């Protein structure tokens, strides 16, 4: 930003001083208040705008009432007084900067700050308006949900009444079924008792028959046991007799076997002797050779 020339500084200073004088005259005609600093004026303006924004977020009818209250005579003059003090403080700072450096950065900063605050407030107002629209939409949805719930409650009440009727019908039916079941059960119990008595009598008869049969079987078993013992004794005696006979036969056969073995040994020795004589006779044939052959022949026949 270019620095103002001396002539331009003078012109701007005159204009700003004239503005300060007019603001001072306006301040004398407004209600007096304590002179805040520039920061206090800015925070006060922000609080007023915040309060005004809070009023806008409330219900529409309540907003109109609050606007009428806010812009009453005293509050309106007080707001004008704060705006005047804010403008006076900005112009004073700007006048000092113009006289000292020939620039007006503070004025631009104050304007930019006000524009930013205004844009922020507009965004907040738009957001609040959107929130209010959403609240209205949610309220309508809530009303619809409430109506649906009421209808559902009514349907459920009708269903409960219907179920109560069905319950009464089923209860009456259950009483009749219970009476029928009780009579049927009593009849079945009587028939079962009669059948059990008949079965019990049959079982008693069977038990008596089995007792008699068991007694007969015991007698037969005893007689059979005595017979088997007697037969076992006879078999034992026969076994001992046959064992003795077996031992005697074995002993006799063993003797015969021993005799046969001895006879075989004697015959074998005699055959060997005859064989030797025959070998000798083959070397000197004659009467002795013929006699040897005759003896051999006789021995072979034996």
C-alpha atoms as one frame of an Amber mdcrd trajectory, in Angstrom:
protein
   0.000   0.000   0.000   1.395   3.421  -1.019   2.071   6.056   1.623  -0.118
   9.168   1.401   1.448  12.476   0.520   1.363  15.386   2.931  -1.537  17.007
   1.127  -3.497  13.773   1.122  -2.720  13.258   4.807  -4.071  16.715   5.520
  -7.259  16.093   3.572  -7.856  12.718   5.161  -7.098  14.115   8.612  -9.622
  16.918   8.114 -12.292  14.490   7.020 -11.602  12.145   9.931 -11.590  15.046
  12.422 -14.920  16.195  11.046 -16.290  12.686  11.514 -15.006  12.640  15.090
 -16.686  15.945  15.838 -19.996  14.728  14.428 -19.713  11.480  16.427 -18.925
  13.521  19.552 -22.020  15.669  18.982 -24.090  12.510  18.460 -22.637  11.045
  21.657 -23.749  14.048  23.731 -27.352  13.575  22.586 -27.401   9.831  23.448
 -27.629   8.243  26.928 -24.310   8.427  28.751 -22.345   5.296  29.502 -18.889
   4.443  30.626 -16.305   4.905  27.900 -15.008   1.426  27.039 -11.798   0.636
  25.242 -11.658  -0.415  21.619 -11.472  -4.113  22.599 -14.402  -3.722  25.006
 -16.455  -2.043  22.275 -15.648  -4.865  19.840 -16.488  -7.584  22.403 -19.701
  -5.754  23.323 -20.711  -5.604  19.673 -19.943  -9.306  19.301 -22.005 -10.120
  22.408 -24.915  -8.073  21.097 -24.729  -9.870  17.781 -24.454 -13.203  19.579
 -27.506 -12.364  21.668 -29.314 -11.298  18.570 -28.294 -14.557  16.880 -29.478
 -16.555  19.898 -32.808 -14.804  19.620 -33.030 -15.813  15.955 -32.552 -19.518
  16.777 -35.617 -19.591  19.010 -39.161 -20.073  17.864 -40.467 -17.601  15.226
 -43.141 -16.044  17.396 -40.731 -15.720  20.288 -38.181 -14.150  17.909 -40.618
 -11.382  16.981 -41.260 -10.647  20.646 -37.550 -10.576  21.421 -36.868  -8.324
  18.426 -39.515  -5.888  19.623 -38.012  -5.961  23.094 -34.430  -5.625  21.800
 -35.200  -2.700  19.582 -37.124  -0.791  22.211 -36.211   2.851  22.725 -33.624
   2.457  25.461 -31.910  -0.623  24.046 -31.883   0.842  20.533 -30.224   4.055
  21.729 -27.717   2.025  23.730 -26.838   0.006  20.629 -26.380   3.213  18.625
 -24.162   4.557  21.400 -21.952   1.443  21.264 -21.710   1.600  17.473 -20.788
   5.278  17.727 -18.080   4.574  20.293 -16.726   1.752  18.101 -16.625   4.014
  15.025 -15.055   6.820  17.060 -12.315   4.523  18.371 -11.561   3.178  14.860
 -11.431   6.682  13.384  -9.147   7.919  16.158  -6.708   5.043  15.591  -6.861
   5.628  11.838  -6.280   9.388  12.286  -3.219   8.750  14.419  -1.865   6.244
  11.868  -2.467   8.667   8.944  -0.719  11.491  10.747   2.225   9.325  11.809
   2.840   6.965   8.858   0.537   8.159   6.076  -1.283   4.787   5.928  -4.609
   3.455   7.225  -3.938  -0.238   7.879  -5.928  -0.157  11.120  -8.984   1.041
   9.247  -8.621  -1.749   6.690  -8.070  -4.285   9.453 -11.155  -3.053  11.315
 -13.211  -3.210   8.092 -11.912  -6.704   7.252 -12.575  -7.831  10.796 -16.101
  -6.486  10.654 -16.635  -8.138   7.275 -15.297 -11.441   8.622 -17.536 -11.174
  11.670 -20.472 -10.297   9.452 -19.727 -13.284   7.162 -19.355 -15.554  10.201
 -22.628 -14.257  11.605 -24.313 -14.817   8.263 -22.953 -18.365   8.172 -24.153
 -18.929  11.722 -27.542 -17.430  10.829 -27.760 -19.707   7.766 -26.703 -22.680
   9.879 -29.267 -21.778  12.509 -31.908 -21.354   9.833 -31.013 -24.785   8.464
 -31.093 -26.190  11.988 -34.486 -24.600  12.530 -35.718 -26.169   9.294 -34.330
 -29.534  10.431 -36.026 -29.058  13.786 -39.325 -28.371  12.034 -38.776 -31.417
   9.834 -37.943 -33.511  12.879 -41.006 -32.150  14.637 -43.160 -33.179  11.678
 -41.500 -36.589  11.662 -42.012 -36.807  15.413 -45.678 -35.974  14.931 -45.955
 -38.622  12.222 -44.166 -41.144  14.446 -46.483 -40.202  17.329 -49.514 -40.751
  15.112 -48.083 -44.059  13.887 -47.409 -45.113  17.475 -50.935 -44.152  18.487
 -52.318 -46.174  15.596 -50.049 -49.051  16.530 -51.185 -48.817  20.162 -54.788
 -48.845  18.988 -54.098 -51.893  16.815 -52.394 -53.585  19.723 -55.324 -52.803
  22.009 -57.656 -54.314  19.440 -55.340 -57.299  19.172 -55.289 -57.633  22.966
 -59.093 -57.549  23.062 -59.214 -60.168  20.315 -56.685 -62.328  22.163 -58.698
 -61.984  25.364 -61.782 -63.251  23.519 -59.787 -66.146  22.139 -58.437 -66.804
  25.616 -61.970 -67.018  27.029 -63.017 -69.355  24.230 -59.959 -71.539  24.749
 -60.523 -71.512  28.498 -64.108 -72.734  28.074 -62.944 -75.326  25.578 -60.184
 -76.393  27.929 -62.693 -76.857  30.785 -64.842 -79.119  28.594 -61.783 -81.052
  27.422 -60.611 -81.381  31.014 -63.967 -82.852  32.085 -63.938 -85.244  29.162
 -60.358 -86.209  29.813 -61.087 -86.782  33.501 -64.040 -89.080  32.781 -62.105
 -90.882  30.090 -59.162 -91.310  32.443 -61.419 -92.690  35.192 -62.917 -95.177
  32.743 -59.481 -96.225  31.525 -58.284 -96.609  35.112 -61.294 -98.825  35.944
 -60.700-100.955  32.844 -56.994-101.136  33.591 -57.667-102.185  37.182 -60.035
-104.911  35.990 -57.504-106.100  33.432 -54.752-106.043  36.049 -56.887-108.089
  38.443 -57.494-110.669  35.720 -53.801-110.718  34.883 -52.981-111.037  38.583
 -55.295-114.040  38.899 -53.746-115.583  35.794 -50.301-115.022  37.205 -51.304
-116.589  40.500 -52.574-119.647  38.632 -49.362-119.778  36.622 -47.330-119.458
  39.824 -49.253-122.341  41.396 -48.790-124.442  38.272 -45.085-123.609  38.222
 -44.771-124.537  41.892 -46.334-127.927  41.213 -44.191-128.409  38.168 -41.119
-127.364  40.129 -41.925-129.910  42.831 -42.312-132.632  40.207 -39.079-131.593
  38.558 -37.308-131.677  41.920 -38.500-135.229  42.482 -37.469-136.225  38.968
 -34.170-134.441  39.423 -33.538-136.240  42.684 -34.349-139.612  41.154 -32.203
-138.819  38.122 -29.373-137.704  40.380 -29.550-140.997  42.316 -29.652-142.942
  39.053 -26.682-141.045  37.683 -24.712-141.551  40.871 -25.425-145.270  40.725
 -24.548-145.375  37.028 -21.379-143.390  37.752 -20.409-145.937  40.415 -20.945
-148.815  37.991 -18.945-147.034  35.330 -16.196-146.364  37.831 -16.047-150.073
  38.707 -16.038-151.063  35.017 -13.329-148.510  34.396 -11.179-149.954  37.154
 -11.822-153.476  35.820 -10.873-152.455  32.281  -7.843-150.616  33.558  -6.685
-153.765  35.336  -7.361-155.800  32.220  -5.515-153.197  30.173  -2.506-153.382
  32.467  -2.530-157.196  32.330  -2.902-157.242  28.542  -0.082-154.723  28.221
   2.116-156.819  30.449   1.274-159.986  28.479   1.891-158.338  25.144   5.130
-156.907  26.463   6.262-160.421  27.359   5.293-161.751  23.935   7.136-158.848
  22.348  10.220-159.600  24.401  10.009-163.299  23.353   9.646-162.299  19.704
  12.632-160.001  20.002  14.727-162.779  21.568  13.597-165.280  18.888  14.406
-162.791  16.184  17.876-162.227  17.650  18.473-166.041  17.751  17.216-166.525
  14.193  19.378-163.665  13.002  22.484-165.191  14.637  21.690-168.613  13.145
  21.165-167.102   9.669  24.493-165.372   9.907  26.112-168.674  10.877  24.479
-170.478   7.938  25.559-167.724   5.594  29.142-168.171   6.672  28.915-171.950
   6.170  27.466-171.477   2.702  30.305-169.174   1.753  32.726-171.842   2.847
  30.783-174.541   0.979  30.937-172.603  -2.300  34.723-172.810  -2.153  34.654
-176.743  -1.564  31.590-178.296  -3.217  30.551-181.686  -2.065  28.313-183.317
   0.415  28.960-180.603   2.915  27.885-177.962   0.383  24.705-179.792  -0.440
  24.029-180.298   3.263  24.581-176.626   3.885  22.125-175.730   1.165  19.608
-178.191   2.519  19.947-176.741   6.013  19.651-173.267   4.652  16.562-174.273
   2.746  15.103-175.852   5.855  15.904-172.830   7.901  14.322-170.517   5.335
  11.191-172.670   5.389  11.089-172.459   9.149
